[in-house]
Each structure stands twice: as structure tokens, then as C-alpha cells.
Amino acid sequence: MDSALENISPVRILYDQIETLARDAIALLPNLIAALFILLITALVAYGLTRLVRGILKRSKRRPSLVSAVGTLVRLLVWAFGVMIALTVLFPNLTPTKLLAGLGIGSIAVGLAFKDVFENFLAGFLILLRKPMRIGDDIECNDLSGRVEQITIRDTFLRKRSGELLLVPNSFIYKNPVCVLTDTPLRRIKVVVGVAYGEDVDAAREVITDAVTALETVSDEKPVQVFATTFNSSSIDFDVRWWTTSTPLGEHRSRDEVVAAIKRALDDAGIEIPFPYRTLTFNEPLSLAQAGDAEE
């Protein structure tokens, strides 16, 4: 009994294990070489098919972001198919049915763990396919605003008006209302102008219309509109509407020019732009002291 225990040494056990692993590795070597060859073929097919798909989409004048997204999806599908074949070759007992069953169970766990990632991935494709906005468009989404610089599978890159780069998840863009400011070349702008109650409304309207129409930043493709809208506390208010370039910078420049031109035209015409008046009422009469009384 003692002699039998002496023959079983840790070194002997380790040697037997290494020998068994070596025999298994040698037996598996042909399958390993075949699996590596399949992965090499997969890489070549993925590269060639991705270039082919991108070339077709580019010739059809699709957006670069959509071309890149579709190319990425094609490459992922080819690699998934190639890796599946390589695994079945490397491990003969692993049939495609078993592999798909394992992937089905694993996909549930992966889907729960990476729910947000897949949600943004799908939202990115839907945004790229429906083309709600283009690279270079200025957009507003809830409290976010800026110029679209890039649309990837997961994020939309917004350059804020103050210069910072903002990465917005695609699911946020997809789920919330988006205002595309530069969807068309022109956009309508409005300012409110008040004139005093003693002024002629029709004359004031004509002066404002002529002043705005003559400006360079105001488009002549659509008419300037001036409407008297409100009896305010100390003025009659006009809504002044005109069309200008749709970019935020174009809006600011045009608004500045219009306000200055209206003020100058009303002053030249002698039409008063009133400021708010306040009337103070007291329950008891106030005694007013004269300057001489205060000195005494």
C-alpha cells in the first residue's frame, strides 16, 4: 500500500496531464488549422463585401454616415457567420443547432446587460434610414441645440453654439421631437414693435413695412407681414414677420438689422415708441414740500 502511494507523485500526475493535453492538441491541430483558414476567408469576404456594398451605396449618392453604418453591419454579419462555422469545425461535437441554442440563451443575458447599447444602435440605423436631418443641419431637441457634425451608430455629435461638442445618444434623438432649423434655406422670424396710442396705426404699419422690406438680410421671395395685434398697457403692438436665412447666425444678423431699421424709421417719421408708464395712487393726500421750506 505504501509503495503504491509512493509511485503516485505530484510530478507524475502533472506529467500525465501535460501529455494528455499535448495528445489532444495534436489531434485537434488539423481542426485548428481549418478553423484559422476559415477565419482568414471570413476576413477576406468581409473586406470585399463591405467595399462592394459601400461602393454601391456611394454610387446611389447615399449619405456617408449611412454608407458607413451599413458597411459596419455587413462586416459584423459576415464575421458572425464565419466564427460560427469556425467553431463547429474546431469542435465537431458543437453542432450548429447547439450553437444557435446557446446563442439564443446568451443573447437574452447580453440583451438585458446591454439594453441601452442595442437601443441606441437600432435608433441610429432608423435615424440614418429616415433622414430627418443632414450633416451640417442646426437642430433643437428639448433643451439641446447645435449643429449636427456626425451621426454614428450610437451617438449624434452636436456642436453647440458656444463651441462645445455634445454627444447625444441616438435613442434620445429618436424618442423626442426634433426641430430642424435649417431644413429649408429660409425661415420666418418675428419681432414685436409697439407704438403710442396717439399715433396713426396705418401710417406706423406702412413705415415699418417699408423699413423692413428694404433690408439686405430680408428675403424678397416672400412678403414682409406687419399686423397690429394687441392693445398693450402703453402701446399698440405690431407683429413684424419676415423671412431670412435659416441658420442661427443669419437669424441674429437679420434680427439686429431689422430692429435697428425699425427704430430709425419710426424716429425719422416722428412716431413715438413708448416706454411703460406707471401711475401711483395713495389712500391719503401727500404734502409736497417746497425747496425753500426744506432750507428753512
C-alpha positions as CSV (number, residue, x, y, z in Angstrom):
1,M,0.0,0.0,0.0
2,D,2.8,2.4,0.9
3,S,4.7,1.5,-2.2
4,A,1.7,2.2,-4.4
5,L,1.3,5.7,-2.8
6,E,5.0,6.4,-3.3
7,N,4.6,5.8,-7.1
8,I,1.8,8.4,-7.3
9,S,3.8,11.6,-7.1
10,P,2.7,15.1,-8.0
11,V,5.3,15.3,-10.7
12,R,4.0,12.2,-12.3
13,I,0.4,13.5,-12.2
14,L,1.4,16.8,-13.8
15,Y,3.4,14.9,-16.4
16,D,0.4,12.7,-17.3
17,Q,-1.8,15.8,-17.6
18,I,0.6,17.6,-19.9
19,E,1.0,14.5,-22.0
20,T,-2.8,14.2,-22.3
21,L,-3.2,17.8,-23.3
22,A,-0.4,17.5,-25.8
23,R,-2.0,14.5,-27.4
24,D,-5.4,16.3,-27.6
25,A,-3.8,19.4,-29.1
26,I,-2.0,17.3,-31.7
27,A,-5.3,15.5,-32.5
28,L,-7.1,18.9,-32.7
29,L,-4.3,20.5,-34.8
30,P,-6.0,19.8,-38.2
31,N,-9.3,21.2,-37.0
32,L,-7.4,24.3,-35.6
33,I,-5.7,24.9,-39.0
34,A,-9.0,24.5,-40.8
35,A,-10.7,27.0,-38.4
36,L,-7.9,29.5,-38.9
37,F,-8.2,29.1,-42.6
38,I,-12.0,29.7,-42.4
39,L,-11.4,32.9,-40.3
40,L,-8.9,34.1,-43.0
41,I,-11.5,33.5,-45.7
42,T,-14.1,35.3,-43.5
43,A,-11.8,38.3,-43.2
44,L,-11.3,38.5,-47.0
45,V,-15.1,38.1,-47.6
46,A,-16.0,40.7,-45.0
47,Y,-13.5,43.2,-46.5
48,G,-14.6,42.6,-50.1
49,L,-18.3,42.5,-49.4
50,T,-18.1,45.7,-47.3
51,R,-16.2,47.5,-50.1
52,L,-18.8,46.3,-52.6
53,V,-21.8,47.5,-50.5
54,R,-20.2,50.8,-49.8
55,G,-19.4,51.3,-53.4
56,I,-23.0,50.6,-54.4
57,L,-24.4,53.0,-51.8
58,K,-21.9,55.7,-52.7
59,R,-22.9,55.5,-56.4
60,S,-26.5,55.9,-55.3
61,K,-25.5,59.1,-53.5
62,R,-26.4,57.9,-50.0
63,R,-25.2,59.9,-47.0
64,P,-21.7,59.0,-45.9
65,S,-22.9,58.2,-42.4
66,L,-25.5,55.7,-43.8
67,V,-22.8,54.1,-46.0
68,S,-20.5,53.7,-43.0
69,A,-23.3,52.2,-40.9
70,V,-24.4,49.7,-43.5
71,G,-20.8,48.7,-44.1
72,T,-20.3,48.1,-40.4
73,L,-23.5,45.9,-40.2
74,V,-22.4,43.8,-43.2
75,R,-19.0,43.3,-41.7
76,L,-20.5,42.2,-38.4
77,L,-22.9,39.7,-40.1
78,V,-20.1,38.1,-42.2
79,W,-17.9,37.8,-39.1
80,A,-20.7,36.3,-37.0
81,F,-21.4,33.7,-39.7
82,G,-17.6,32.9,-40.2
83,V,-16.9,32.5,-36.5
84,M,-19.9,30.1,-36.2
85,I,-18.5,27.9,-38.9
86,A,-15.0,28.0,-37.5
87,L,-16.3,26.9,-34.0
88,T,-18.2,24.0,-35.5
89,V,-15.1,22.9,-37.4
90,L,-12.8,23.3,-34.3
91,F,-15.2,21.4,-32.0
92,P,-17.0,18.7,-34.0
93,N,-19.4,18.0,-31.1
94,L,-20.6,21.6,-31.3
95,T,-23.3,21.4,-34.0
96,P,-24.9,24.5,-35.4
97,T,-28.1,23.7,-33.6
98,K,-26.4,23.6,-30.3
99,L,-24.5,26.7,-31.1
100,L,-27.6,28.6,-32.1
101,A,-29.4,27.4,-28.9
102,G,-26.5,28.6,-26.8
103,L,-26.5,32.0,-28.6
104,G,-30.3,32.3,-28.1
105,I,-29.9,31.8,-24.3
106,G,-26.8,34.1,-24.2
107,S,-28.4,36.8,-26.3
108,I,-31.1,37.2,-23.6
109,A,-28.5,37.9,-21.0
110,V,-26.4,40.1,-23.3
111,G,-29.6,41.9,-24.4
112,L,-30.5,42.7,-20.8
113,A,-27.0,43.8,-19.9
114,F,-26.5,46.0,-23.0
115,K,-30.1,47.2,-23.4
116,D,-29.1,50.8,-23.9
117,V,-26.3,50.0,-26.3
118,F,-28.7,48.0,-28.6
119,E,-31.4,50.6,-28.3
120,N,-29.0,53.4,-29.4
121,F,-27.7,51.0,-32.2
122,L,-31.2,50.5,-33.6
123,A,-32.2,54.1,-33.2
124,G,-29.0,55.1,-35.1
125,F,-30.0,53.0,-38.0
126,L,-33.6,54.3,-38.0
127,I,-32.3,57.9,-37.9
128,L,-29.9,57.2,-40.8
129,L,-32.6,55.5,-42.9
130,R,-35.4,58.0,-42.5
131,K,-33.1,61.0,-43.0
132,P,-34.7,63.5,-40.6
133,M,-31.6,65.7,-40.6
134,R,-28.3,66.0,-42.5
135,I,-24.8,66.7,-41.5
136,G,-24.5,70.4,-41.0
137,D,-28.1,71.0,-40.0
138,D,-28.9,73.1,-36.9
139,I,-31.4,71.3,-34.7
140,E,-33.2,71.8,-31.4
141,C,-34.2,68.8,-29.3
142,N,-35.8,69.5,-25.9
143,D,-33.1,71.7,-24.2
144,L,-30.4,70.7,-26.6
145,S,-29.4,72.7,-29.7
146,G,-26.5,72.8,-32.1
147,R,-25.1,71.8,-35.5
148,V,-25.0,68.2,-36.5
149,E,-21.4,67.2,-37.2
150,Q,-21.6,63.4,-37.3
151,I,-24.2,60.6,-36.9
152,T,-22.8,57.3,-35.8
153,I,-24.4,54.0,-34.9
154,R,-24.6,55.0,-31.2
155,D,-24.3,58.8,-30.9
156,T,-25.2,62.1,-32.7
157,F,-22.4,64.7,-32.4
158,L,-23.8,68.2,-31.9
159,R,-21.6,71.3,-31.9
160,K,-23.2,73.8,-29.6
161,R,-23.5,77.4,-30.5
162,S,-20.9,78.2,-27.8
163,G,-18.4,75.8,-29.4
164,E,-18.6,72.7,-27.2
165,L,-19.1,69.3,-28.7
166,L,-22.1,67.4,-27.3
167,L,-22.6,63.6,-27.8
168,V,-26.3,62.8,-27.7
169,P,-27.5,59.1,-27.6
170,N,-29.4,58.3,-30.7
171,S,-32.3,56.9,-28.7
172,F,-32.8,60.4,-27.1
173,I,-32.9,62.0,-30.6
174,Y,-35.3,59.3,-31.9
175,K,-37.7,59.4,-29.0
176,N,-38.0,63.2,-28.6
177,P,-39.4,65.9,-31.0
178,V,-36.6,67.4,-33.1
179,C,-36.8,70.8,-34.7
180,V,-34.6,71.0,-37.8
181,L,-33.9,74.8,-38.2
182,T,-32.1,74.5,-41.5
183,D,-34.4,72.0,-43.2
184,T,-35.1,74.7,-45.8
185,P,-33.0,77.7,-46.9
186,L,-35.4,80.3,-45.4
187,R,-37.0,80.7,-42.0
188,R,-39.6,83.2,-40.8
189,I,-38.6,85.5,-37.9
190,K,-40.8,87.7,-35.8
191,V,-40.3,90.7,-33.5
192,V,-42.9,92.8,-31.6
193,V,-42.9,96.6,-32.0
194,G,-45.1,99.0,-30.0
195,V,-46.2,102.5,-31.0
196,A,-48.0,105.0,-28.8
197,Y,-51.8,105.2,-28.7
198,G,-51.8,108.7,-30.2
199,E,-50.1,107.6,-33.4
200,D,-51.8,106.6,-36.7
201,V,-51.8,102.8,-36.8
202,D,-51.9,102.6,-40.6
203,A,-49.1,105.1,-41.0
204,A,-47.0,103.2,-38.5
205,R,-47.6,99.9,-40.3
206,E,-46.5,101.4,-43.6
207,V,-43.3,102.9,-42.1
208,I,-42.4,99.6,-40.5
209,T,-43.1,97.6,-43.7
210,D,-41.1,99.9,-45.9
211,A,-38.1,99.8,-43.4
212,V,-38.0,96.0,-43.2
213,T,-38.6,95.4,-46.9
214,A,-35.5,97.5,-47.9
215,L,-33.0,95.4,-45.9
216,E,-30.5,93.1,-47.5
217,T,-30.9,90.3,-44.9
218,V,-34.7,90.2,-45.6
219,S,-35.6,87.8,-48.4
220,D,-37.6,89.2,-51.2
221,E,-39.0,85.8,-52.2
222,K,-41.8,86.1,-49.5
223,P,-43.5,89.3,-48.4
224,V,-43.0,91.1,-45.1
225,Q,-46.0,90.9,-42.9
226,V,-46.9,93.6,-40.3
227,F,-50.0,93.0,-38.1
228,A,-51.5,95.1,-35.3
229,T,-52.2,92.5,-32.7
230,T,-52.5,93.8,-29.1
231,F,-53.7,96.8,-27.1
232,N,-50.9,96.8,-24.6
233,S,-50.7,98.8,-21.4
234,S,-49.0,101.8,-23.0
235,S,-48.8,100.9,-26.7
236,I,-50.4,99.2,-29.7
237,D,-48.2,96.2,-30.6
238,F,-47.4,95.0,-34.1
239,D,-46.1,91.6,-35.0
240,V,-43.5,92.1,-37.7
241,R,-42.7,88.9,-39.7
242,W,-40.1,88.4,-42.4
243,W,-38.1,85.6,-44.0
244,T,-34.3,85.3,-43.8
245,T,-31.6,82.6,-44.0
246,S,-32.4,79.7,-41.7
247,T,-29.0,79.5,-39.9
248,P,-28.9,80.8,-36.3
249,L,-26.2,83.3,-37.3
250,G,-28.3,84.5,-40.2
251,E,-31.2,84.9,-37.8
252,H,-29.3,87.0,-35.3
253,R,-27.8,89.3,-38.1
254,S,-31.2,89.8,-39.7
255,R,-33.0,90.4,-36.3
256,D,-30.3,93.0,-35.4
257,E,-30.7,94.8,-38.7
258,V,-34.5,94.8,-38.6
259,V,-34.7,96.2,-35.1
260,A,-32.3,99.0,-35.8
261,A,-34.0,99.9,-39.1
262,I,-37.5,100.0,-37.5
263,K,-36.2,102.2,-34.7
264,R,-34.6,104.6,-37.1
265,A,-37.6,104.7,-39.5
266,L,-40.1,105.4,-36.7
267,D,-37.8,108.2,-35.2
268,D,-37.5,109.8,-38.7
269,A,-41.3,109.7,-39.1
270,G,-41.9,111.2,-35.7
271,I,-43.8,108.1,-34.5
272,E,-43.3,107.5,-30.8
273,I,-42.2,104.2,-29.4
274,P,-43.5,104.5,-25.8
275,F,-41.9,103.1,-22.7
276,P,-44.2,101.8,-19.9
277,Y,-46.0,104.4,-17.8
278,R,-46.7,103.9,-14.1
279,T,-49.4,105.7,-12.2
280,L,-49.1,105.7,-8.4
281,T,-52.3,106.0,-6.2
282,F,-52.2,106.8,-2.5
283,N,-55.0,106.4,0.0
284,E,-54.2,109.7,1.7
285,P,-53.1,113.0,0.2
286,L,-49.4,113.7,0.2
287,S,-48.0,117.1,1.2
288,L,-45.4,118.5,-1.1
289,A,-42.6,120.5,0.5
290,Q,-41.1,123.4,-1.4
291,A,-37.4,123.7,-1.8
292,G,-37.3,126.9,0.2
293,D,-39.2,125.3,3.0
294,A,-36.7,122.5,3.2
295,E,-33.8,125.0,3.5
296,E,-35.6,126.8,6.4
